[in-house]
């Protein structure tokens, strides 16, 4: 389905502030201002996101709700995967299927500024991708592997895509 919320509505008001409001298996999301101008993010495959009016540092350091300071901007976190709940600090670790183990993966996010007067975010998210051919402004792409393996450049035949 397609859901609509404001950034404050995504926030869970825990007694002790912490990162929260994460949404999973998201194909696309759009953040817009009151005039309909915004940013579209499309995950390939799906992505995980959270959005806050607080910085991650502020959420991490705050001990009580009153310690939170509105940043007057949106902090948007886009991720490929997230470890399941559980930490041994307040309960058992996650069950095996919910553990996040190091592995190689392919994940990309398309970002596109847009105006609602041009097109809907849903329509933009479904546009075909166009292959970028030898674009000098694209310096390189890298694979982020496990800590056991260093970051290494991808072979040149990797395709780069953009949504126009």
C-alpha positions, 0 to 999 in steps of 0.5 A: 500500500501507499502510506502518508505520514508527517515526519513527527508522526513517524516518531515513537516517544519513548521515555528514554529517546532512541533511534526509532520509527524505522520502516522496512520493505519500502520500495520508494519514499518521498519527503515533501514540503508544504508546496509539494517540492521534495526528494524521492528515494527508490530502493533497488531492491527495497530499502529501510528508512527512518526520518526524524526532526532530531539528529542521530547524535541528539537521539543517542545522547539524550537521556530524557524526552526534554533533552531532545532538540528539534533540528529544524530539518529532517534527518533521513536514514536509508539502509539496506538491512538492519539487525533484528531486535534484541541485544542482551542488554535488555533481553535475549539476542535476536533469533538466527533468522533475524541476525544480520551477518556480514555478506556481499550484496548489491544495493542501490538507492536512486535519489531524485528531487521533484515537484508534485506539479511535475509528476507524482512520486509513485509515477517517478518511482516506476520510471525505467532507468537509463544506463549511464555510459562513460560519465566522467562525473561518476568517479567510481563505484565500490563494493562494501564488503565485510570487515574481513574483506577490504573495500574494493573497486568493482570491475568496469563493466558494472552498469550505473543507472539514473532516473531522469 
